Amino acid sequence: MNSKDIIERIEEFRKTRPDAGCDNTRLLEAALFVEDAFGLCLNDDEICEKNLGTHQAMEGFVQNKIKAI
């Protein structure tokens, strides 16, 4: 999966969720989206504002996570 694909999928998520994070429920929704959309498995430490709190943070996190695979 390339950067363009990642950006497109996160843009689709953005249309349904104006903000990726803000509270625990939104962080969980963002984490579930990332796991489903990109086939990733997140550990508890990765489900945080730093990684999923904004769509831009989510994009960078997903790109880095996929590169590490």
PDB file with one MODEL, atoms N, CA, C and O in Angstrom:
MODEL        1
ATOM      1  N   MET A   1       0.852  -1.167   0.000  1.00  0.00           N
ATOM      2  CA  MET A   1       0.000   0.000   0.000  1.00  0.00           C
ATOM      3  C   MET A   1       0.902   1.236   0.000  1.00  0.00           C
ATOM      4  O   MET A   1       1.846   1.331   0.784  1.00  0.00           O
ATOM      5  N   ASN A   2       0.599   2.162  -0.877  1.00  0.00           N
ATOM      6  CA  ASN A   2       1.428   3.368  -0.960  1.00  0.00           C
ATOM      7  C   ASN A   2       0.779   4.538  -0.209  1.00  0.00           C
ATOM      8  O   ASN A   2      -0.346   4.442   0.280  1.00  0.00           O
ATOM      9  N   SER A   3       1.516   5.626  -0.137  1.00  0.00           N
ATOM     10  CA  SER A   3       1.044   6.803   0.611  1.00  0.00           C
ATOM     11  C   SER A   3      -0.281   7.329   0.083  1.00  0.00           C
ATOM     12  O   SER A   3      -1.133   7.758   0.862  1.00  0.00           O
ATOM     13  N   LYS A   4      -0.461   7.301  -1.214  1.00  0.00           N
ATOM     14  CA  LYS A   4      -1.709   7.798  -1.806  1.00  0.00           C
ATOM     15  C   LYS A   4      -2.902   6.976  -1.322  1.00  0.00           C
ATOM     16  O   LYS A   4      -3.950   7.535  -0.997  1.00  0.00           O
ATOM     17  N   ASP A   5      -2.746   5.653  -1.273  1.00  0.00           N
ATOM     18  CA  ASP A   5      -3.819   4.783  -0.790  1.00  0.00           C
ATOM     19  C   ASP A   5      -4.146   5.079   0.673  1.00  0.00           C
ATOM     20  O   ASP A   5      -5.313   5.130   1.060  1.00  0.00           O
ATOM     21  N   ILE A   6      -3.112   5.271   1.473  1.00  0.00           N
ATOM     22  CA  ILE A   6      -3.310   5.576   2.891  1.00  0.00           C
ATOM     23  C   ILE A   6      -4.072   6.885   3.047  1.00  0.00           C
ATOM     24  O   ILE A   6      -5.029   6.968   3.817  1.00  0.00           O
ATOM     25  N   ILE A   7      -3.642   7.908   2.310  1.00  0.00           N
ATOM     26  CA  ILE A   7      -4.295   9.217   2.388  1.00  0.00           C
ATOM     27  C   ILE A   7      -5.755   9.128   1.968  1.00  0.00           C
ATOM     28  O   ILE A   7      -6.625   9.716   2.610  1.00  0.00           O
ATOM     29  N   GLU A   8      -6.026   8.391   0.886  1.00  0.00           N
ATOM     30  CA  GLU A   8      -7.405   8.258   0.399  1.00  0.00           C
ATOM     31  C   GLU A   8      -8.300   7.580   1.433  1.00  0.00           C
ATOM     32  O   GLU A   8      -9.428   8.020   1.657  1.00  0.00           O
ATOM     33  N   ARG A   9      -7.814   6.525   2.056  1.00  0.00           N
ATOM     34  CA  ARG A   9      -8.631   5.825   3.054  1.00  0.00           C
ATOM     35  C   ARG A   9      -8.876   6.699   4.277  1.00  0.00           C
ATOM     36  O   ARG A   9      -9.978   6.708   4.826  1.00  0.00           O
ATOM     37  N   ILE A  10      -7.861   7.429   4.701  1.00  0.00           N
ATOM     38  CA  ILE A  10      -8.042   8.310   5.857  1.00  0.00           C
ATOM     39  C   ILE A  10      -8.977   9.464   5.508  1.00  0.00           C
ATOM     40  O   ILE A  10      -9.734   9.920   6.365  1.00  0.00           O
ATOM     41  N   GLU A  11      -8.936   9.940   4.270  1.00  0.00           N
ATOM     42  CA  GLU A  11      -9.876  10.981   3.831  1.00  0.00           C
ATOM     43  C   GLU A  11     -11.314  10.479   3.901  1.00  0.00           C
ATOM     44  O   GLU A  11     -12.213  11.225   4.289  1.00  0.00           O
ATOM     45  N   GLU A  12     -11.535   9.230   3.529  1.00  0.00           N
ATOM     46  CA  GLU A  12     -12.881   8.656   3.622  1.00  0.00           C
ATOM     47  C   GLU A  12     -13.326   8.599   5.086  1.00  0.00           C
ATOM     48  O   GLU A  12     -14.476   8.906   5.400  1.00  0.00           O
ATOM     49  N   PHE A  13     -12.424   8.212   5.966  1.00  0.00           N
ATOM     50  CA  PHE A  13     -12.722   8.188   7.402  1.00  0.00           C
ATOM     51  C   PHE A  13     -13.018   9.593   7.895  1.00  0.00           C
ATOM     52  O   PHE A  13     -13.931   9.795   8.696  1.00  0.00           O
ATOM     53  N   ARG A  14     -12.256  10.558   7.421  1.00  0.00           N
ATOM     54  CA  ARG A  14     -12.438  11.958   7.833  1.00  0.00           C
ATOM     55  C   ARG A  14     -13.839  12.458   7.481  1.00  0.00           C
ATOM     56  O   ARG A  14     -14.416  13.259   8.217  1.00  0.00           O
ATOM     57  N   LYS A  15     -14.381  11.992   6.369  1.00  0.00           N
ATOM     58  CA  LYS A  15     -15.720  12.431   5.960  1.00  0.00           C
ATOM     59  C   LYS A  15     -16.786  11.980   6.953  1.00  0.00           C
ATOM     60  O   LYS A  15     -17.807  12.648   7.118  1.00  0.00           O
ATOM     61  N   THR A  16     -16.550  10.848   7.613  1.00  0.00           N
ATOM     62  CA  THR A  16     -17.531  10.349   8.577  1.00  0.00           C
ATOM     63  C   THR A  16     -17.219  10.794   9.995  1.00  0.00           C
ATOM     64  O   THR A  16     -18.094  10.780  10.861  1.00  0.00           O
ATOM     65  N   ARG A  17     -15.969  11.190  10.236  1.00  0.00           N
ATOM     66  CA  ARG A  17     -15.537  11.637  11.565  1.00  0.00           C
ATOM     67  C   ARG A  17     -14.762  12.928  11.412  1.00  0.00           C
ATOM     68  O   ARG A  17     -13.604  12.890  10.996  1.00  0.00           O
ATOM     69  N   PRO A  18     -15.353  14.073  11.733  1.00  0.00           N
ATOM     70  CA  PRO A  18     -14.672  15.346  11.536  1.00  0.00           C
ATOM     71  C   PRO A  18     -13.365  15.478  12.307  1.00  0.00           C
ATOM     72  O   PRO A  18     -12.489  16.245  11.907  1.00  0.00           O
ATOM     73  N   ASP A  19     -13.218  14.742  13.406  1.00  0.00           N
ATOM     74  CA  ASP A  19     -11.985  14.791  14.178  1.00  0.00           C
ATOM     75  C   ASP A  19     -11.679  13.375  14.633  1.00  0.00           C
ATOM     76  O   ASP A  19     -12.558  12.695  15.163  1.00  0.00           O
ATOM     77  N   ALA A  20     -10.447  12.918  14.437  1.00  0.00           N
ATOM     78  CA  ALA A  20     -10.101  11.529  14.729  1.00  0.00           C
ATOM     79  C   ALA A  20     -10.049  11.234  16.227  1.00  0.00           C
ATOM     80  O   ALA A  20     -10.372  10.124  16.648  1.00  0.00           O
ATOM     81  N   GLY A  21      -9.655  12.193  17.014  1.00  0.00           N
ATOM     82  CA  GLY A  21      -9.508  11.941  18.441  1.00  0.00           C
ATOM     83  C   GLY A  21     -10.191  13.001  19.261  1.00  0.00           C
ATOM     84  O   GLY A  21     -10.887  13.811  18.648  1.00  0.00           O
ATOM     85  N   CYS A  22     -10.091  13.095  20.473  1.00  0.00           N
ATOM     86  CA  CYS A  22     -10.691  14.069  21.390  1.00  0.00           C
ATOM     87  C   CYS A  22     -11.079  13.377  22.666  1.00  0.00           C
ATOM     88  O   CYS A  22     -10.894  13.928  23.751  1.00  0.00           O
ATOM     89  N   ASP A  23     -11.603  12.201  22.564  1.00  0.00           N
ATOM     90  CA  ASP A  23     -11.962  11.462  23.759  1.00  0.00           C
ATOM     91  C   ASP A  23     -11.664   9.983  23.515  1.00  0.00           C
ATOM     92  O   ASP A  23     -11.275   9.593  22.414  1.00  0.00           O
ATOM     93  N   ASN A  24     -11.849   9.181  24.532  1.00  0.00           N
ATOM     94  CA  ASN A  24     -11.523   7.757  24.428  1.00  0.00           C
ATOM     95  C   ASN A  24     -12.356   7.041  23.376  1.00  0.00           C
ATOM     96  O   ASN A  24     -11.857   6.139  22.704  1.00  0.00           O
ATOM     97  N   THR A  25     -13.609   7.425  23.225  1.00  0.00           N
ATOM     98  CA  THR A  25     -14.464   6.784  22.230  1.00  0.00           C
ATOM     99  C   THR A  25     -13.959   7.056  20.823  1.00  0.00           C
ATOM    100  O   THR A  25     -13.897   6.141  20.002  1.00  0.00           O
ATOM    101  N   ARG A  26     -13.604   8.281  20.536  1.00  0.00           N
ATOM    102  CA  ARG A  26     -13.096   8.624  19.204  1.00  0.00           C
ATOM    103  C   ARG A  26     -11.744   7.963  18.937  1.00  0.00           C
ATOM    104  O   ARG A  26     -11.468   7.544  17.813  1.00  0.00           O
ATOM    105  N   LEU A  27     -10.908   7.870  19.961  1.00  0.00           N
ATOM    106  CA  LEU A  27      -9.624   7.177  19.775  1.00  0.00           C
ATOM    107  C   LEU A  27      -9.858   5.706  19.462  1.00  0.00           C
ATOM    108  O   LEU A  27      -9.181   5.140  18.603  1.00  0.00           O
ATOM    109  N   LEU A  28     -10.794   5.090  20.140  1.00  0.00           N
ATOM    110  CA  LEU A  28     -11.103   3.688  19.873  1.00  0.00           C
ATOM    111  C   LEU A  28     -11.657   3.514  18.466  1.00  0.00           C
ATOM    112  O   LEU A  28     -11.282   2.572  17.767  1.00  0.00           O
ATOM    113  N   GLU A  29     -12.544   4.407  18.041  1.00  0.00           N
ATOM    114  CA  GLU A  29     -13.069   4.355  16.675  1.00  0.00           C
ATOM    115  C   GLU A  29     -11.943   4.492  15.656  1.00  0.00           C
ATOM    116  O   GLU A  29     -11.916   3.773  14.657  1.00  0.00           O
ATOM    117  N   ALA A  30     -11.021   5.407  15.906  1.00  0.00           N
ATOM    118  CA  ALA A  30      -9.888   5.601  15.001  1.00  0.00           C
ATOM    119  C   ALA A  30      -9.011   4.356  14.969  1.00  0.00           C
ATOM    120  O   ALA A  30      -8.561   3.943  13.900  1.00  0.00           O
ATOM    121  N   ALA A  31      -8.763   3.753  16.134  1.00  0.00           N
ATOM    122  CA  ALA A  31      -7.941   2.543  16.202  1.00  0.00           C
ATOM    123  C   ALA A  31      -8.601   1.395  15.441  1.00  0.00           C
ATOM    124  O   ALA A  31      -7.929   0.674  14.703  1.00  0.00           O
ATOM    125  N   LEU A  32      -9.893   1.225  15.614  1.00  0.00           N
ATOM    126  CA  LEU A  32     -10.609   0.166  14.900  1.00  0.00           C
ATOM    127  C   LEU A  32     -10.580   0.401  13.391  1.00  0.00           C
ATOM    128  O   LEU A  32     -10.423  -0.538  12.611  1.00  0.00           O
ATOM    129  N   PHE A  33     -10.729   1.650  12.992  1.00  0.00           N
ATOM    130  CA  PHE A  33     -10.634   1.982  11.578  1.00  0.00           C
ATOM    131  C   PHE A  33      -9.259   1.603  11.027  1.00  0.00           C
ATOM    132  O   PHE A  33      -9.167   0.958   9.983  1.00  0.00           O
ATOM    133  N   VAL A  34      -8.198   1.996  11.719  1.00  0.00           N
ATOM    134  CA  VAL A  34      -6.834   1.712  11.270  1.00  0.00           C
ATOM    135  C   VAL A  34      -6.619   0.206  11.156  1.00  0.00           C
ATOM    136  O   VAL A  34      -6.049  -0.271  10.174  1.00  0.00           O
ATOM    137  N   GLU A  35      -7.070  -0.535  12.149  1.00  0.00           N
ATOM    138  CA  GLU A  35      -6.893  -1.990  12.106  1.00  0.00           C
ATOM    139  C   GLU A  35      -7.649  -2.608  10.941  1.00  0.00           C
ATOM    140  O   GLU A  35      -7.110  -3.458  10.232  1.00  0.00           O
ATOM    141  N   ASP A  36      -8.895  -2.188  10.737  1.00  0.00           N
ATOM    142  CA  ASP A  36      -9.710  -2.746   9.654  1.00  0.00           C
ATOM    143  C   ASP A  36      -9.239  -2.304   8.273  1.00  0.00           C
ATOM    144  O   ASP A  36      -9.107  -3.127   7.367  1.00  0.00           O
ATOM    145  N   ALA A  37      -8.988  -1.030   8.115  1.00  0.00           N
ATOM    146  CA  ALA A  37      -8.661  -0.485   6.796  1.00  0.00           C
ATOM    147  C   ALA A  37      -7.269  -0.881   6.312  1.00  0.00           C
ATOM    148  O   ALA A  37      -7.047  -1.028   5.110  1.00  0.00           O
ATOM    149  N   PHE A  38      -6.334  -1.053   7.240  1.00  0.00           N
ATOM    150  CA  PHE A  38      -4.948  -1.280   6.845  1.00  0.00           C
ATOM    151  C   PHE A  38      -4.412  -2.634   7.289  1.00  0.00           C
ATOM    152  O   PHE A  38      -3.244  -2.943   7.053  1.00  0.00           O
ATOM    153  N   GLY A  39      -5.246  -3.442   7.926  1.00  0.00           N
ATOM    154  CA  GLY A  39      -4.830  -4.766   8.346  1.00  0.00           C
ATOM    155  C   GLY A  39      -3.741  -4.749   9.408  1.00  0.00           C
ATOM    156  O   GLY A  39      -2.901  -5.648   9.465  1.00  0.00           O
ATOM    157  N   LEU A  40      -3.762  -3.729  10.239  1.00  0.00           N
ATOM    158  CA  LEU A  40      -2.762  -3.598  11.289  1.00  0.00           C
ATOM    159  C   LEU A  40      -3.332  -4.045  12.623  1.00  0.00           C
ATOM    160  O   LEU A  40      -4.547  -4.057  12.818  1.00  0.00           O
ATOM    161  N   CYS A  41      -2.457  -4.406  13.529  1.00  0.00           N
ATOM    162  CA  CYS A  41      -2.846  -4.746  14.892  1.00  0.00           C
ATOM    163  C   CYS A  41      -2.160  -3.747  15.814  1.00  0.00           C
ATOM    164  O   CYS A  41      -0.932  -3.699  15.877  1.00  0.00           O
ATOM    165  N   LEU A  42      -2.940  -2.958  16.519  1.00  0.00           N
ATOM    166  CA  LEU A  42      -2.392  -1.937  17.411  1.00  0.00           C
ATOM    167  C   LEU A  42      -2.355  -2.464  18.835  1.00  0.00           C
ATOM    168  O   LEU A  42      -3.274  -3.151  19.281  1.00  0.00           O
ATOM    169  N   ASN A  43      -1.288  -2.135  19.539  1.00  0.00           N
ATOM    170  CA  ASN A  43      -1.254  -2.478  20.954  1.00  0.00           C
ATOM    171  C   ASN A  43      -1.805  -1.291  21.749  1.00  0.00           C
ATOM    172  O   ASN A  43      -1.974  -0.195  21.213  1.00  0.00           O
ATOM    173  N   ASP A  44      -2.075  -1.521  23.003  1.00  0.00           N
ATOM    174  CA  ASP A  44      -2.710  -0.493  23.836  1.00  0.00           C
ATOM    175  C   ASP A  44      -1.912   0.810  23.881  1.00  0.00           C
ATOM    176  O   ASP A  44      -2.493   1.895  23.896  1.00  0.00           O
ATOM    177  N   ASP A  45      -0.582   0.705  23.901  1.00  0.00           N
ATOM    178  CA  ASP A  45       0.263   1.901  23.963  1.00  0.00           C
ATOM    179  C   ASP A  45       0.160   2.763  22.709  1.00  0.00           C
ATOM    180  O   ASP A  45       0.420   3.965  22.763  1.00  0.00           O
ATOM    181  N   GLU A  46      -0.212   2.168  21.592  1.00  0.00           N
ATOM    182  CA  GLU A  46      -0.297   2.910  20.331  1.00  0.00           C
ATOM    183  C   GLU A  46      -1.613   3.660  20.175  1.00  0.00           C
ATOM    184  O   GLU A  46      -1.725   4.544  19.326  1.00  0.00           O
ATOM    185  N   ILE A  47      -2.600   3.321  20.978  1.00  0.00           N
ATOM    186  CA  ILE A  47      -3.912   3.969  20.897  1.00  0.00           C
ATOM    187  C   ILE A  47      -3.880   5.194  21.801  1.00  0.00           C
ATOM    188  O   ILE A  47      -4.248   5.140  22.975  1.00  0.00           O
ATOM    189  N   CYS A  48      -3.425   6.304  21.213  1.00  0.00           N
ATOM    190  CA  CYS A  48      -3.249   7.534  21.986  1.00  0.00           C
ATOM    191  C   CYS A  48      -3.418   8.747  21.074  1.00  0.00           C
ATOM    192  O   CYS A  48      -3.438   8.628  19.849  1.00  0.00           O
ATOM    193  N   GLU A  49      -3.537   9.906  21.699  1.00  0.00           N
ATOM    194  CA  GLU A  49      -3.692  11.165  20.961  1.00  0.00           C
ATOM    195  C   GLU A  49      -2.528  11.398  19.993  1.00  0.00           C
ATOM    196  O   GLU A  49      -2.733  11.860  18.871  1.00  0.00           O
ATOM    197  N   LYS A  50      -1.322  11.081  20.427  1.00  0.00           N
ATOM    198  CA  LYS A  50      -0.135  11.311  19.597  1.00  0.00           C
ATOM    199  C   LYS A  50      -0.246  10.582  18.256  1.00  0.00           C
ATOM    200  O   LYS A  50       0.127  11.140  17.223  1.00  0.00           O
ATOM    201  N   ASN A  51      -0.743   9.366  18.256  1.00  0.00           N
ATOM    202  CA  ASN A  51      -0.826   8.561  17.040  1.00  0.00           C
ATOM    203  C   ASN A  51      -2.145   8.711  16.289  1.00  0.00           C
ATOM    204  O   ASN A  51      -2.167   8.635  15.061  1.00  0.00           O
ATOM    205  N   LEU A  52      -3.229   8.922  17.002  1.00  0.00           N
ATOM    206  CA  LEU A  52      -4.556   8.894  16.386  1.00  0.00           C
ATOM    207  C   LEU A  52      -5.400  10.123  16.681  1.00  0.00           C
ATOM    208  O   LEU A  52      -6.578  10.163  16.325  1.00  0.00           O
ATOM    209  N   GLY A  53      -4.821  11.116  17.320  1.00  0.00           N
ATOM    210  CA  GLY A  53      -5.584  12.279  17.758  1.00  0.00           C
ATOM    211  C   GLY A  53      -6.034  13.211  16.652  1.00  0.00           C
ATOM    212  O   GLY A  53      -7.019  13.932  16.807  1.00  0.00           O
ATOM    213  N   THR A  54      -5.326  13.201  15.545  1.00  0.00           N
ATOM    214  CA  THR A  54      -5.730  13.991  14.372  1.00  0.00           C
ATOM    215  C   THR A  54      -5.574  13.121  13.134  1.00  0.00           C
ATOM    216  O   THR A  54      -4.886  12.101  13.162  1.00  0.00           O
ATOM    217  N   HIS A  55      -6.210  13.526  12.067  1.00  0.00           N
ATOM    218  CA  HIS A  55      -6.087  12.763  10.828  1.00  0.00           C
ATOM    219  C   HIS A  55      -4.651  12.799  10.304  1.00  0.00           C
ATOM    220  O   HIS A  55      -4.164  11.807   9.760  1.00  0.00           O
ATOM    221  N   GLN A  56      -3.983  13.916  10.463  1.00  0.00           N
ATOM    222  CA  GLN A  56      -2.588  14.031  10.028  1.00  0.00           C
ATOM    223  C   GLN A  56      -1.693  13.095  10.854  1.00  0.00           C
ATOM    224  O   GLN A  56      -0.822  12.424  10.300  1.00  0.00           O
ATOM    225  N   ALA A  57      -1.906  13.050  12.163  1.00  0.00           N
ATOM    226  CA  ALA A  57      -1.132  12.147  13.015  1.00  0.00           C
ATOM    227  C   ALA A  57      -1.400  10.699  12.631  1.00  0.00           C
ATOM    228  O   ALA A  57      -0.481   9.881  12.586  1.00  0.00           O
ATOM    229  N   MET A  58      -2.666  10.384  12.353  1.00  0.00           N
ATOM    230  CA  MET A  58      -3.039   9.029  11.959  1.00  0.00           C
ATOM    231  C   MET A  58      -2.332   8.628  10.668  1.00  0.00           C
ATOM    232  O   MET A  58      -1.847   7.503  10.543  1.00  0.00           O
ATOM    233  N   GLU A  59      -2.278   9.544   9.717  1.00  0.00           N
ATOM    234  CA  GLU A  59      -1.618   9.267   8.437  1.00  0.00           C
ATOM    235  C   GLU A  59      -0.146   8.917   8.650  1.00  0.00           C
ATOM    236  O   GLU A  59       0.333   7.920   8.110  1.00  0.00           O
ATOM    237  N   GLY A  60       0.568   9.715   9.420  1.00  0.00           N
ATOM    238  CA  GLY A  60       1.975   9.453   9.694  1.00  0.00           C
ATOM    239  C   GLY A  60       2.172   8.156  10.459  1.00  0.00           C
ATOM    240  O   GLY A  60       3.089   7.388  10.167  1.00  0.00           O
ATOM    241  N   PHE A  61       1.312   7.915  11.439  1.00  0.00           N
ATOM    242  CA  PHE A  61       1.401   6.699  12.225  1.00  0.00           C
ATOM    243  C   PHE A  61       1.217   5.466  11.343  1.00  0.00           C
ATOM    244  O   PHE A  61       1.995   4.517  11.432  1.00  0.00           O
ATOM    245  N   VAL A  62       0.197   5.479  10.500  1.00  0.00           N
ATOM    246  CA  VAL A  62      -0.075   4.335   9.621  1.00  0.00           C
ATOM    247  C   VAL A  62       1.094   4.122   8.656  1.00  0.00           C
ATOM    248  O   VAL A  62       1.534   2.989   8.463  1.00  0.00           O
ATOM    249  N   GLN A  63       1.589   5.177   8.065  1.00  0.00           N
ATOM    250  CA  GLN A  63       2.723   5.037   7.135  1.00  0.00           C
ATOM    251  C   GLN A  63       3.921   4.418   7.836  1.00  0.00           C
ATOM    252  O   GLN A  63       4.551   3.510   7.294  1.00  0.00           O
ATOM    253  N   ASN A  64       4.244   4.892   9.029  1.00  0.00           N
ATOM    254  CA  ASN A  64       5.382   4.355   9.775  1.00  0.00           C
ATOM    255  C   ASN A  64       5.145   2.897  10.197  1.00  0.00           C
ATOM    256  O   ASN A  64       6.064   2.078  10.162  1.00  0.00           O
ATOM    257  N   LYS A  65       3.936   2.591  10.588  1.00  0.00           N
ATOM    258  CA  LYS A  65       3.614   1.236  11.013  1.00  0.00           C
ATOM    259  C   LYS A  65       3.724   0.262   9.838  1.00  0.00           C
ATOM    260  O   LYS A  65       4.239  -0.845   9.993  1.00  0.00           O
ATOM    261  N   ILE A  66       3.241   0.672   8.670  1.00  0.00           N
ATOM    262  CA  ILE A  66       3.310  -0.198   7.494  1.00  0.00           C
ATOM    263  C   ILE A  66       4.765  -0.369   7.061  1.00  0.00           C
ATOM    264  O   ILE A  66       5.158  -1.467   6.666  1.00  0.00           O
ATOM    265  N   LYS A  67       5.557   0.671   7.125  1.00  0.00           N
ATOM    266  CA  LYS A  67       6.981   0.559   6.765  1.00  0.00           C
ATOM    267  C   LYS A  67       7.714  -0.428   7.674  1.00  0.00           C
ATOM    268  O   LYS A  67       8.652  -1.099   7.244  1.00  0.00           O
ATOM    269  N   ALA A  68       7.278  -0.510   8.931  1.00  0.00           N
ATOM    270  CA  ALA A  68       7.950  -1.373   9.906  1.00  0.00           C
ATOM    271  C   ALA A  68       7.637  -2.856   9.704  1.00  0.00           C
ATOM    272  O   ALA A  68       8.311  -3.722  10.261  1.00  0.00           O
ATOM    273  N   ILE A  69       6.615  -3.136   8.908  1.00  0.00           N
ATOM    274  CA  ILE A  69       6.211  -4.531   8.687  1.00  0.00           C
ATOM    275  C   ILE A  69       7.169  -5.227   7.736  1.00  0.00           C
ATOM    276  O   ILE A  69       6.989  -6.406   7.432  1.00  0.00           O
TER     277      ILE A  69
ENDMDL
END
